[in-house]
Structures are given as C-alpha cells and as structure tokens.
Amino acid sequence: MVSTKNFLTLEDAKLVAAAAEAEALRNNWPVVIAIVDEGGHLIYLQRLDNTQIGSVDVAIQKARSAIAFRRPTKILEEQINQGHLRYLGLPGAIPIEGGLPIVFKDQFLGAIGVSGVRSHQDAQIAQAGIDALLPQ
C-alpha cells in the first residue's frame, strides 16, 4: 500500500505569511514571520518594516523548535516556568511562545515562528497564519 504525504508548498507558505502579516499590521506590530517545512528548513521569511533584526533568528528558531518537538513553543515555555529547567538543555528547543506546528490530517507539515512583540502576541499572529491555511 502506498501512502499519501502532504507537504507545504511555497504558495502555502506565502498564504500563511500573508495572513500573519495582516494580523500584525492590523495591530501595528512589527514582526518577523518564518515558515519552515517538516524538516525545519526555511521556506519563507518576511521581516516587516521597523522590526528589530534580532527577531529574524528568533522567529526561525521558534518555527524550527515547533516542528522539531511537534508542539507549540508555549508548552516548552510553560515547562520552564514550572521549574523544569532540563528543557533548557534540549537541542534546538526555544522555550518562548510564538512557534506553532502546522498540522493537517494528523501530518506535521511544517511550522510558523513569529518574533518581534510580546510572545503571546507573536503566537496570535502565528495562529492567524495557520487559520488562513487550515480554517477551523
């Protein structure tokens, strides 16, 4: 039996980024939006005007962490906040909210990472991007 595998296309990544950008602009939040594939490889990066350059690497790492651990980076942040400091030693783990995996039909297709404003705002922007691709 041959199985079917879904994957993120460049067009998908642009759609996610456009919706995330719209959410950021609606709130006047300068951010970086990074979309990675299932292997954590960068597909698309967008830095809005006046966004701090430090957010470029942070957004990419949030996306990579979300796909590597197949969970929102908020969960890693919560573990640290609860005193589980061993999570700080996980290779590639970024325990800061704003990275979300992109899941379709129980398949992890990639992830989005956003950085530039407060971490819960980064997550709000990331979720808007995912919602455009995979409406609830």
C-alpha positions in Angstrom: 0.0 0.0 0.0 1.3 3.4 -0.9 0.5 6.3 1.4 -0.1 9.9 0.5 2.1 12.5 2.1 1.0 16.2 2.3 3.6 18.9 2.4 3.8 22.7 2.5 4.3 24.4 -0.9 5.9 27.8 -1.4 2.3 29.0 -2.2 1.1 27.6 1.1 3.9 29.4 3.0 3.1 32.7 1.3 -0.6 32.3 2.2 0.3 31.7 5.8 2.7 34.6 5.9 0.2 37.0 4.2 -2.4 36.2 6.8 0.1 36.5 9.6 1.3 39.8 8.2 -2.3 41.1 8.0 -2.8 40.3 11.7 0.4 42.0 12.6 -0.4 45.1 10.6 -4.0 45.2 12.0 -2.3 45.6 15.4 0.6 47.7 14.3 3.1 45.1 15.4 6.5 44.9 13.7 7.5 41.3 13.5 9.4 38.7 11.6 7.5 35.7 10.2 9.3 32.5 9.4 7.8 29.4 7.8 9.7 26.1 7.8 9.0 22.7 6.3 8.7 19.4 8.1 12.5 19.1 8.4 12.9 22.6 9.8 14.2 24.1 6.6 13.3 27.7 5.9 10.7 28.1 3.1 9.7 31.7 3.6 10.9 34.6 5.7 9.3 38.0 6.0 10.5 41.0 8.1 8.1 43.8 8.4 9.4 47.4 8.4 10.9 48.6 11.7 11.3 45.1 13.1 14.4 44.6 15.3 17.0 42.5 13.5 17.4 40.1 16.5 13.9 38.8 15.7 15.0 37.2 12.4 16.9 34.4 14.1 14.4 34.1 16.9 11.4 33.6 14.5 13.3 31.0 12.6 14.3 29.1 15.7 10.8 29.3 17.1 9.5 27.7 13.9 12.2 25.0 14.0 11.6 24.3 17.6 7.8 23.9 17.0 8.3 21.3 14.2 11.2 19.5 15.9 9.2 18.9 19.1 5.8 18.8 17.3 4.2 21.2 19.7 3.8 24.9 20.3 6.8 26.6 21.8 4.5 27.9 24.5 4.5 24.3 26.0 8.2 24.4 26.4 8.0 27.9 28.0 5.4 26.6 30.4 7.6 23.7 31.4 10.5 26.2 32.2 8.1 28.4 34.2 7.1 25.4 36.2 10.7 24.8 37.2 11.5 22.0 34.7 14.9 23.5 33.8 16.0 20.4 31.9 14.1 21.7 28.9 16.7 24.4 28.6 19.2 21.7 27.6 17.2 20.3 24.8 19.0 20.9 21.5 17.0 23.3 19.4 14.3 24.0 22.0 13.3 27.6 22.1 11.0 28.0 25.2 9.4 31.2 24.1 5.8 31.4 22.8 5.3 32.2 19.2 6.2 29.0 17.4 3.4 26.7 16.1 3.4 23.5 14.2 1.3 23.3 11.1 -0.7 20.1 11.2 -3.1 18.7 8.5 -4.8 15.4 8.8 -2.5 14.3 11.6 0.6 15.1 9.5 3.1 17.7 10.6 3.7 19.7 7.5 6.0 22.4 9.0 5.7 25.3 11.4 5.5 29.1 11.7 7.6 31.2 14.0 6.9 34.8 14.8 9.1 37.3 16.8 9.0 41.0 17.4 6.4 41.8 20.0 5.3 40.1 23.3 5.3 36.3 23.0 1.5 35.9 23.3 1.1 38.5 20.5 3.6 36.5 18.4 1.5 33.4 18.9 -1.7 35.3 18.0 0.0 36.3 14.7 1.2 32.8 14.0 -2.3 31.3 14.7 -3.8 33.8 12.2 -1.4 32.5 9.6 -2.3 28.9 10.3 -6.0 29.7 10.3 -5.8 31.0 6.8 -4.3 27.8 5.5 -6.4 25.4 7.7 -9.7 27.0 8.6 -11.2 25.6 11.8 
